[in-house]
Amino acid sequence: MNIDRFLSRIGYIGNTEPSLEVLAALQQSFLLTIPFENLDIHRGIKLDFSEAAVYEKLVMQRRGGVCYENNGLFHDALKALGFEVEFIAAVMFPKVGVTVRNDHMALLVRVEGKQYLVDVGNGKAFGDPVPLKSDHISLSENVSYRVAAFDEKRLALFSRDLNSDDSEWLPRYAFTADPVSREDFLEACEYIETSPDSVFTRSRIVSLLTSDGRITLSQRMTSESDEVKQDQSEIVLTTTVADQATTEVITQEEERELLAVQFGLVLSEKANANESVLVLNSSILGKNSSSNKLTEHYIRAWQKFHPHGKAIVRDLTVNPVPSLKPESFAAWSAPADERSGEQQYLADKSNELIDQVKACDTLVVAAPMYNFSVPVELKNAQDNMARVGITFRYTEQGPEGLLGKGKQVIVVHTRGGQFQGTPEDGITPMFDSYFRMLGFEHIKHVWAEGLSLGEETAAAAMGAAAAELTLLAA
Ligand SMILES: Cc1cc2nc3c(=O)[nH]c(=O)nc-3n(C[C@H](O)[C@H](O)[C@H](O)COP(=O)(O)O)c2cc1C
């Protein structure tokens, strides 16, 4: 566990010396950043809540998890910070379907001479440590919580919903304060992720505490044995602000966007892979360049979603490729041992750029508009990437792209005026044709236009383009 990475993942800055105050602050930060979510169960990915696996998934891949994962990670982090922390096993109420032992994992922390119940894996739940032996009442999201005796042997977390007229204290889960190990939850985890009776296999859920409430995405799954009506299988977004909940049904496309933007979750299979991005910048404006700012924004967002990925930024004004010359074609086609010095240089420069593009999964091309065209450095890069027999070939059916197979390209247009969608925008269709010819499978464009039309217009255009790039990075 790299504890600094964990603290950065939960956005915690400050003292980490074990104390009740620090424990409460860490719990809040965790709840505000790492969602409770069971999406992997519905993606057929087996849960693994070993120490290494939860660190990789929740910290490195910036995902959330179920109780075994969220509390597993919080346990490991608290231990690394020097807290006395143990796992405890709980039984949830009300029972849904078949019961298993230890169906809920929570934490017991001893700090400043007292034992506290701590939980960051229970969806909507208490937000600060609750002392075991005390009349203390914790209030979170308009629900009161306290720990009291459940039966002769067990304690329970009780909750009382202040939103409802029914002000009874109801048991949320019962537990003993005896420490258990991670392995003691294996059977329960197997059950919750496989049994058709488990609420986790029947409902998809993602829920996160926010500064003024909570956001929850849920989808009840229909199954043959289920009498759930079709409309209940819709994806529903519930937003609670100042204890007022509103719900809306959303589309799958909106869900993907919400998961990325509001919950910071990326589910693409590629998020696990060692993907790579190549950015080609070409502005002459250096630090004042709008396209450089946007590609930098993309890289920052992309790195957040692809912590193991590799990003290469090449500024073509600093590290250019030569313009086409009479020697270029001879240089590219001559056998290596027959090239002149200049031909070798021209071939090396072109090959180097092509190799960089071949090695990436996503190519990001900054395309500032200069005099209704693109900077000459970008044009030179285009010319050096288009090589018959190497990056595309002619067939009887027309040109066949070889360079872009399995890759996507994102062209980031920055312009003083506004041309997108008008006949004056010759650049967008040109890049479409060019990258199609090279075989790129996904060609995306992002435009920031009207950058010379006043500060407000420019700021709005840059903001919208940055938001679009964040989505493309996810
Ligand atoms: C030399 C030059 C030529 C330009 N020509 C155009 C143009 O033809 N049409 C336009 O809308 N904006 C034009 N602009 C404005 C740029 O498109 C705008 O400044 C944009 O931000 C450039 O991207 P960059 O900041 O990344 O360099 C030009 C800017 C420069 C420096």
The ligand as a Tripos MOL2 file, in Angstrom:
@<TRIPOS>MOLECULE
LIG
   31    33     1     0     0
SMALL
NO_CHARGES

@<TRIPOS>ATOM
      1 C1         -1.0130   33.0930  -37.5880 C.3       1 LIG1
      2 C2         -2.4110   32.9450  -37.1620 C.ar      1 LIG1
      3 C3         -3.4100   32.7960  -38.0710 C.ar      1 LIG1
      4 C4         -4.7340   32.6530  -37.6630 C.ar      1 LIG1
      5 N1         -5.7070   32.4520  -38.5870 N.ar      1 LIG1
      6 C5         -6.9800   32.2230  -38.1900 C.ar      1 LIG1
      7 C6         -7.9960   31.9380  -39.1520 C.ar      1 LIG1
      8 O1         -7.7740   31.8760  -40.3260 O.2       1 LIG1
      9 N2         -9.2370   31.7390  -38.6890 N.ar      1 LIG1
     10 C7         -9.5410   31.7870  -37.3590 C.ar      1 LIG1
     11 O2        -10.6870   31.5580  -36.9980 O.2       1 LIG1
     12 N3         -8.5920   32.0310  -36.4480 N.ar      1 LIG1
     13 C8         -7.3260   32.2460  -36.8220 C.ar      1 LIG1
     14 N4         -6.3670   32.4710  -35.9030 N.ar      1 LIG1
     15 C9         -6.7100   32.4150  -34.4580 C.3       1 LIG1
     16 C10        -6.3840   31.0520  -33.9190 C.3       1 LIG1
     17 O3         -7.1310   30.0510  -34.5780 O.3       1 LIG1
     18 C11        -6.6270   30.9780  -32.4270 C.3       1 LIG1
     19 O4         -5.7140   31.9200  -31.8450 O.3       1 LIG1
     20 C12        -6.4140   29.6390  -31.8390 C.3       1 LIG1
     21 O5         -6.3860   29.7730  -30.4530 O.3       1 LIG1
     22 C13        -5.1080   29.0210  -32.2750 C.3       1 LIG1
     23 O6         -4.8020   27.8640  -31.5140 O.3       1 LIG1
     24 P1         -3.5350   27.9010  -30.5320 P.3       1 LIG1
     25 O7         -3.8730   28.9170  -29.4520 O.co2     1 LIG1
     26 O8         -3.4150   26.5420  -29.9630 O.co2     1 LIG1
     27 O9         -2.3420   28.2970  -31.3240 O.co2     1 LIG1
     28 C14        -5.0380   32.6440  -36.2910 C.ar      1 LIG1
     29 C15        -4.0200   32.8050  -35.3580 C.ar      1 LIG1
     30 C16        -2.7210   32.9380  -35.7710 C.ar      1 LIG1
     31 C17        -1.6310   33.0830  -34.7470 C.3       1 LIG1
@<TRIPOS>BOND
     1     1     2 1
     2     2     3 ar
     3     2    30 ar
     4     3     4 ar
     5     4     5 ar
     6     4    28 ar
     7     5     6 ar
     8     6     7 ar
     9     6    13 1
    10     7     8 2
    11     7     9 ar
    12     9    10 ar
    13    10    11 2
    14    10    12 ar
    15    12    13 ar
    16    13    14 ar
    17    14    15 1
    18    14    28 ar
    19    15    16 1
    20    16    17 1
    21    16    18 1
    22    18    19 1
    23    18    20 1
    24    20    21 1
    25    20    22 1
    26    22    23 1
    27    23    24 1
    28    24    25 2
    29    24    26 1
    30    24    27 1
    31    28    29 ar
    32    29    30 ar
    33    30    31 1
@<TRIPOS>SUBSTRUCTURE
     1 LIG1         1 GROUP 0 **** ****
